[in-house]
């Protein structure tokens, strides 16, 4: 019996080891925090602001799509897409369907960034430092305004007669629970979205400091975006006012060479620039501007895009942008003989979103259209851009000269289709207000929210 | 002292039972009925107790029994026998198939098949020995009714898709729970995205397996509660047998090749088709010189190959494959005495895959030790250690996937004149990867179980088990700067390590007793706790000096680094009771309460009950005398099971880190709801088992209805509010089906012939999705929608070609043909679920020869070949085309399925039923021909037994599917796209010869 007792007790003790099992079911995640604890301190809110930029820098937004899709949508005299990625190929071929993966991921990411901004705004009361509070509010509004601007440009037909002036759903409140996350809201009119963009950017200008950490919004970045927004809307006086303000009163200056703004980080010319490094970058073997545009002799890039030869040869042979920003593949590159732009070169390269050269071009165009010479004459502004490219000035440039200069300067930086639509051009196979030049509202979204009206043609 | 109340109770129980422990010793000898050789290791148990022993080397045993007890003799591969104690002096067992007497492992215990009230399939060691199985689960294919297995492809070490009785979840796992020697193990693939997932079960050596049981219906599976909704697969490994120490040595070697290679155009055909494609293109004369194929080629590819390579006719498709081989050495030593039994085994398996660069080798070792400390207390230890090295192939969607080489034009050279690989190809010549890159997965795993069992009385024992499963996967990747991915990074080296460990403790009591020879009761009750922990870290270094340097230590910059930890746990309480009256009325009830860390506090516990009953009608007087009907049992059961295989923290709303170059930030990552709870399945099963002509023919028929509710669905949200999905309990799904198994001993004389057939069918229907719909993607057809089968094919209907002009035609909204793809409407165009599937197995033996032919079939399912977009699209781009494209439309009046080729015009290029095909197949899965060398001729060599054999795996496949292999599942697409093929490699056909020798 003694032996039995010994084992018996052992077993009983084993059995009792279990009473605390229930406690063991309390397990906390280690790579995330509960939303309730996410935005409790000034430091937390500061982190969330960085979070918005990290979404901005991702492949669906400025890391790739917001610069690439506008080039593909009206690709005709601009470039050819040779790649196999169906999402891009369909957009290039004007054969986009409502399942387009690029249209889907850009939509989702833009709204994800907007949601972080919407979460920051009601949490500002935990930031006690008044300057920091202003700055953070300004950054959140900047990001939100900017994203709505990008959404409108891609998903709305600017011609109200084509699609009833439908914009995108305007969401201005934070999503913190399921009820809010599943709320269905239809598309707001373009005008309402623009009103919101203006309100956000105007307030951002008043709140933002003139300098900030690298790659973060400043009052100058907000003003420069304002200039771009007004230009897109054909409000040339306002575009002129903001671009002139940035040129005259901002502390920016053109780089001496044409490649520096791409190959170096945060150069004096750069007004707002997406930051990347080798580890945190939108570039990988299947995403990123370098990946799709690149055809470098060291094998970098997939050579999915070839700039159009017509466009290439329309450059002045002396143009530094022609000589330094284009290349032909060599035997070791993916597409030997293939033409490629050298703007996108490296893995961890920063991506300039707004640079001073664009402000000169906006001011020149606006002055030209308005017949004014605020800040400088169009001739002088164009001369600034041209002389940097090693070209002589054009005397008395026409509007067309200015627009052509704009194409040379801003090629492959995400301007092509936006300009085509803004200028109401008809030179490409389809006119500026063509159904196929507007991305579809992703089918997935319409299945989740039947209030979203699809764009005509999908 | 909390024990104080329990202790006296148990002690008193002990004393009560002590008094009935009156015994007399009985001795006997057990031999083989065929040749009279003594059988050692036969289990001899006293009926209705847990008391027993095993026979020694001479086949003898001694056991203390009470007077009117009956003894049960059971031995693997032999028919069990039940005898009164007065007739056990000389017992002879016959080899056999009497399925009714086989012992079936049911989780926390065993049952005799005759007494089962649920639906359980069993595969025993005999059936899987000596087969070159890619991994042990594939042994279930075609052998277990209701178990549908899709091996996906012929890649070595690849995870299998296993579906037991249909599919019952949309967003949570659909794979069964695997329990190895009592330990619920990690069966999800570890490892990084974008690489082919390694099958964690591939490390388990099939030779170590004693039996595999599949708990199919809920009344059987409910004892595993919250994790049993997809069924439970219980694996029991071999243990030592008392008696003379036996040494078994096995070896086999073989070769393998693809089951099929696909036919692509040769250079002449390619030129013919593309000359037309270029001529007919809207770009003809716009983007290149009119009617000049060489100019068009130059325009779109950047080289002159069309003009210069007139002598080139390359077969790129075949470059993807190599001659495979397999070798296996195994050794097992087992033996012991009445107190201690042991089994040691070791195995080395080396395989070269049929896909270029695919290689796998593994070592496994196993120790199994049982020791009886006393009559009452026994302990045991069971540890398996494994190492597997897998040189993997990239996932299907990777340009480096060798099968994608078939897209390359036959007019481009594979090698340059100087013998180097041609790099100037329209798609990446990924042979460069095979030469320069490394993609290796190294798995270390140990699975073990330690137990102690104490018998208070002969009817009542307590068992405590501690089990663990530690798995360590290290992934080593190197991308040369010569290769596509490597070039982006100027050489890339990556290393990922994932350690998944789980441990669990089970304590339970088991009681069994017979009263008045009429009432048999037994029961088990216990508690179980399990903890899972996954720790992963990874690092990538870029910019390596040159290809001689392959490690991150030589990398100039670190481009990725991460470490993560994830934990989850389960606490469970379970009980099961069985009652048998008069040997003919069976009743079973069980309940399990599971608590999981994956749910919020208030929703943490789930209750999973089951009840089932059986009636052995053949025991009734009105049937007892029947000559032809030897057994008839009706059984019915109901049970509730659960599924919690979702993310660990799906119920929470979370924020996680996000980076902006050097600045670290946070973003919301997930929205959740506190009331998230288990997905529950209620299943009813009705079955009939019968045996006729002295059980020479036995059959089982089952009908089940499985209704799953509160589906853990990743419900689609409008992303405009910031989140794409939320995991919530919404929606319902239903599976109902039939299973039919019949086994027959057709001939029982010197020439023996056994046949078994199983056929299953199920109907799956998603009955409620909360108004949500899921679509597979822009190229995929899978769709989940209420009222339809999970993953049914939905998309435009292809109507062939307009004979007048060669335009591809699609059905518009009204079903009328249109040549405008924009007007093509979406329809239901296929069903990836089979109408029925099963296996047909025959076994012949004559004297020392035996022949086993096992086949498998799937019928009525549709497959969709996504690669059709590129390879069967009448030359829309320069991809080489499948040979059937040559029947393209050439002139008005042509009746064909293949539209007129028009380069880049997209004629017939949209996603549609054009690439949907019937996926039915019949496959001779395994054929084994063996010869057992007569013992007399072996005696002089001191060899106990020896067998030589030839085996073939996937010997013949009969199908109309035009792709590589109808048993396919592309790996990169979401789970709702069932039956999709995308450059997926075929299965391997393997032929081996082998020998087994026992000393």
Boltz contact constraints between the chains, C-beta under 6 A:
constraints:
  - contact:
      token1: [A, 7]
      token2: [B, 377]
      max_distance: 6.0
  - contact:
      token1: [A, 7]
      token2: [B, 454]
      max_distance: 6.0
  - contact:
      token1: [A, 11]
      token2: [B, 454]
      max_distance: 6.0
  - contact:
      token1: [A, 11]
      token2: [B, 462]
      max_distance: 6.0
  - contact:
      token1: [A, 12]
      token2: [B, 3]
      max_distance: 6.0
  - contact:
      token1: [A, 14]
      token2: [B, 464]
      max_distance: 6.0
  - contact:
      token1: [A, 15]
      token2: [B, 507]
      max_distance: 6.0
  - contact:
      token1: [A, 18]
      token2: [B, 527]
      max_distance: 6.0
  - contact:
      token1: [A, 21]
      token2: [B, 529]
      max_distance: 6.0
  - contact:
      token1: [A, 21]
      token2: [B, 571]
      max_distance: 6.0
  - contact:
      token1: [A, 24]
      token2: [B, 569]
      max_distance: 6.0
  - contact:
      token1: [A, 25]
      token2: [B, 569]
      max_distance: 6.0
  - contact:
      token1: [A, 25]
      token2: [B, 571]
      max_distance: 6.0
  - contact:
      token1: [A, 25]
      token2: [B, 595]
      max_distance: 6.0
  - contact:
      token1: [A, 25]
      token2: [B, 597]
      max_distance: 6.0
  - contact:
      token1: [A, 25]
      token2: [B, 604]
      max_distance: 6.0
  - contact:
      token1: [A, 27]
      token2: [B, 567]
      max_distance: 6.0
  - contact:
      token1: [A, 27]
      token2: [B, 597]
      max_distance: 6.0
  - contact:
      token1: [A, 29]
      token2: [B, 649]
      max_distance: 6.0
  - contact:
      token1: [A, 30]
      token2: [B, 565]
      max_distance: 6.0
  - contact:
      token1: [A, 31]
      token2: [B, 564]
      max_distance: 6.0
  - contact:
      token1: [A, 32]
      token2: [B, 654]
      max_distance: 6.0
  - contact:
      token1: [A, 32]
      token2: [B, 656]
      max_distance: 6.0
  - contact:
      token1: [A, 32]
      token2: [B, 669]
      max_distance: 6.0
  - contact:
      token1: [A, 33]
      token2: [B, 655]
      max_distance: 6.0
  - contact:
      token1: [A, 34]
      token2: [B, 652]
      max_distance: 6.0
  - contact:
      token1: [A, 35]
      token2: [B, 653]
      max_distance: 6.0
  - contact:
      token1: [A, 35]
      token2: [B, 655]
      max_distance: 6.0
  - contact:
      token1: [A, 38]
      token2: [B, 655]
      max_distance: 6.0
  - contact:
      token1: [A, 47]
      token2: [B, 665]
      max_distance: 6.0
  - contact:
      token1: [A, 47]
      token2: [B, 666]
      max_distance: 6.0
  - contact:
      token1: [A, 48]
      token2: [B, 666]
      max_distance: 6.0
  - contact:
      token1: [A, 50]
      token2: [B, 660]
      max_distance: 6.0
  - contact:
      token1: [A, 50]
      token2: [B, 663]
      max_distance: 6.0
  - contact:
      token1: [A, 50]
      token2: [B, 665]
      max_distance: 6.0
  - contact:
      token1: [A, 51]
      token2: [B, 658]
      max_distance: 6.0
  - contact:
      token1: [A, 51]
      token2: [B, 665]
      max_distance: 6.0
  - contact:
      token1: [A, 51]
      token2: [B, 666]
      max_distance: 6.0
  - contact:
      token1: [A, 51]
      token2: [B, 667]
      max_distance: 6.0
  - contact:
      token1: [A, 53]
      token2: [B, 660]
      max_distance: 6.0
  - contact:
      token1: [A, 54]
      token2: [B, 658]
      max_distance: 6.0
  - contact:
      token1: [A, 54]
      token2: [B, 659]
      max_distance: 6.0
  - contact:
      token1: [A, 54]
      token2: [B, 660]
      max_distance: 6.0
  - contact:
      token1: [A, 54]
      token2: [B, 665]
      max_distance: 6.0
  - contact:
      token1: [A, 57]
      token2: [B, 660]
      max_distance: 6.0
  - contact:
      token1: [A, 86]
      token2: [B, 778]
      max_distance: 6.0
  - contact:
      token1: [A, 99]
      token2: [B, 778]
      max_distance: 6.0
  - contact:
      token1: [A, 101]
      token2: [B, 778]
      max_distance: 6.0
  - contact:
      token1: [A, 108]
      token2: [B, 719]
      max_distance: 6.0
  - contact:
      token1: [A, 108]
      token2: [B, 724]
      max_distance: 6.0
  - contact:
      token1: [A, 111]
      token2: [B, 719]
      max_distance: 6.0
  - contact:
      token1: [A, 111]
      token2: [B, 720]
      max_distance: 6.0
  - contact:
      token1: [A, 111]
      token2: [B, 722]
      max_distance: 6.0
  - contact:
      token1: [A, 112]
      token2: [B, 722]
      max_distance: 6.0
  - contact:
      token1: [A, 115]
      token2: [B, 722]
      max_distance: 6.0
  - contact:
      token1: [A, 116]
      token2: [B, 667]
      max_distance: 6.0
  - contact:
      token1: [A, 169]
      token2: [B, 720]
      max_distance: 6.0
  - contact:
      token1: [A, 171]
      token2: [B, 720]
      max_distance: 6.0
  - contact:
      token1: [A, 175]
      token2: [B, 721]
      max_distance: 6.0
  - contact:
      token1: [A, 175]
      token2: [B, 722]
      max_distance: 6.0
  - contact:
      token1: [A, 178]
      token2: [B, 673]
      max_distance: 6.0
  - contact:
      token1: [A, 178]
      token2: [B, 726]
      max_distance: 6.0
  - contact:
      token1: [A, 181]
      token2: [B, 671]
      max_distance: 6.0
  - contact:
      token1: [A, 181]
      token2: [B, 717]
      max_distance: 6.0
  - contact:
      token1: [A, 181]
      token2: [B, 721]
      max_distance: 6.0
  - contact:
      token1: [A, 181]
      token2: [B, 723]
      max_distance: 6.0
  - contact:
      token1: [A, 182]
      token2: [B, 717]
      max_distance: 6.0
  - contact:
      token1: [A, 183]
      token2: [B, 721]
      max_distance: 6.0
  - contact:
      token1: [A, 275]
      token2: [B, 660]
      max_distance: 6.0
  - contact:
      token1: [A, 275]
      token2: [B, 661]
      max_distance: 6.0
  - contact:
      token1: [A, 276]
      token2: [B, 661]
      max_distance: 6.0
  - contact:
      token1: [A, 277]
      token2: [B, 661]
      max_distance: 6.0
  - contact:
      token1: [A, 278]
      token2: [B, 557]
      max_distance: 6.0
  - contact:
      token1: [A, 278]
      token2: [B, 559]
      max_distance: 6.0
  - contact:
      token1: [A, 279]
      token2: [B, 559]
      max_distance: 6.0
  - contact:
      token1: [A, 280]
      token2: [B, 659]
      max_distance: 6.0
  - contact:
      token1: [A, 280]
      token2: [B, 661]
      max_distance: 6.0
  - contact:
      token1: [A, 285]
      token2: [B, 485]
      max_distance: 6.0
  - contact:
      token1: [A, 285]
      token2: [B, 488]
      max_distance: 6.0
  - contact:
      token1: [A, 299]
      token2: [B, 487]
      max_distance: 6.0
  - contact:
      token1: [A, 300]
      token2: [B, 487]
      max_distance: 6.0
  - contact:
      token1: [A, 300]
      token2: [B, 488]
      max_distance: 6.0
  - contact:
      token1: [A, 335]
      token2: [B, 302]
      max_distance: 6.0
  - contact:
      token1: [A, 336]
      token2: [B, 302]
      max_distance: 6.0
  - contact:
      token1: [A, 336]
      token2: [B, 424]
      max_distance: 6.0
  - contact:
      token1: [A, 337]
      token2: [B, 302]
      max_distance: 6.0
  - contact:
      token1: [A, 338]
      token2: [B, 302]
      max_distance: 6.0
  - contact:
      token1: [A, 445]
      token2: [B, 718]
      max_distance: 6.0
  - contact:
      token1: [A, 447]
      token2: [B, 773]
      max_distance: 6.0
  - contact:
      token1: [A, 448]
      token2: [B, 716]
      max_distance: 6.0
  - contact:
      token1: [A, 448]
      token2: [B, 717]
      max_distance: 6.0
  - contact:
      token1: [A, 448]
      token2: [B, 718]
      max_distance: 6.0
  - contact:
      token1: [A, 449]
      token2: [B, 718]
      max_distance: 6.0
